Amino acid sequence: MLATLKTHADARRYDQAEKIATDFKELATKGYTAAYTDPIERPPVPDYRKIDADQTISDNEDAAGFNEGMEQWMRKYVAVSNAARQSPSHIQVIYKADDVHKHIVEACSA
């Protein structure tokens, strides 16, 4: 049961990261590229990567049409999306599963 709770939370993290990456592929149609973090490993869930906002901005600052407004939008989008995928219930489930897992481990250790 403990492994199931942890895997469930990790699978939701993976799903969230994949959806954000898909959203950022739309930027490619505007000539921008997305930079990613190193792979995050949480077996048995497949590896995934988050968008690296600072590197993405650095990589695109010389691109046509990239300005301060675009930088602010990108920072906010990445921060909000990486934190909650604009779905509070999604992130709440991840945190709750982690909390339940931690509580059970502590209770079993006592």
C-alpha positions in Angstrom: 0.0 0.0 0.0 2.8 2.4 0.8 4.5 1.9 -2.5 1.1 2.4 -4.2 0.6 5.8 -2.6 4.1 7.0 -3.5 3.7 5.7 -7.1 0.3 7.4 -7.5 1.8 10.8 -6.4 4.8 10.3 -8.7 2.6 9.3 -11.6 0.6 12.5 -11.2 3.9 14.5 -11.2 4.9 12.8 -14.4 1.5 13.5 -16.0 1.7 17.2 -14.9 5.3 17.6 -16.4 4.2 15.9 -19.7 1.2 18.3 -20.1 3.4 21.4 -19.4 6.0 20.1 -22.0 3.2 19.7 -24.5 2.0 23.2 -23.8 5.5 24.6 -24.4 5.7 22.8 -27.8 3.3 25.6 -29.0 6.1 28.1 -28.5 8.1 26.3 -31.2 5.6 27.5 -33.7 6.6 31.1 -32.7 10.3 30.4 -33.0 11.1 29.8 -29.3 12.6 26.8 -27.7 12.1 25.3 -24.2 14.9 24.3 -22.0 14.4 21.4 -19.5 15.8 20.4 -16.2 17.8 17.2 -15.9 15.7 14.1 -15.8 13.8 13.4 -12.6 13.8 9.8 -11.7 11.0 8.3 -9.5 10.8 4.6 -10.4 8.6 2.9 -11.4 7.2 6.0 -13.1 9.1 7.0 -16.3 11.7 9.8 -16.0 10.4 13.3 -16.7 11.8 16.8 -16.9 10.4 20.2 -15.9 10.7 23.4 -17.9 13.7 25.4 -16.8 12.4 29.0 -16.9 15.8 30.8 -16.5 17.5 28.7 -19.2 14.5 29.0 -21.5 14.5 32.8 -21.2 18.3 32.9 -21.7 18.0 30.7 -24.8 15.3 32.9 -26.4 16.3 36.4 -25.4 17.8 37.2 -28.8 14.8 35.7 -30.7 12.6 38.0 -32.7 9.6 39.3 -30.7 11.1 38.3 -27.4 10.8 41.2 -24.9 10.3 41.9 -21.3 6.6 41.1 -21.5 7.3 37.7 -23.0 9.9 37.0 -20.3 7.4 37.9 -17.5 4.7 35.7 -19.1 7.1 32.8 -19.5 8.4 33.0 -15.9 4.8 33.2 -14.5 3.6 30.4 -16.7 6.4 28.1 -15.8 6.2 28.9 -12.1 2.4 28.4 -12.0 2.4 25.3 -14.2 5.3 23.6 -12.4 3.5 24.3 -9.1 0.0 23.4 -10.0 -0.7 22.9 -13.7 -3.4 25.5 -13.1 -5.4 22.7 -11.4 -5.3 23.0 -7.6 -7.0 19.7 -7.1 -4.3 18.0 -9.1 -1.5 19.3 -6.9 -3.5 18.7 -3.8 -3.8 15.0 -4.6 -0.1 14.8 -5.0 0.6 16.5 -1.7 -2.1 14.5 0.1 -0.8 11.2 -1.2 2.7 12.2 0.0 1.4 13.2 3.4 -0.5 9.9 3.8 2.6 8.0 2.8 4.7 9.9 5.3 2.1 9.4 8.1 1.9 5.7 7.5 5.7 5.3 7.5 6.0 7.2 10.7 3.1 5.2 12.3 4.7 1.9 11.3 8.1 3.0 12.6 6.8 3.8 16.1 
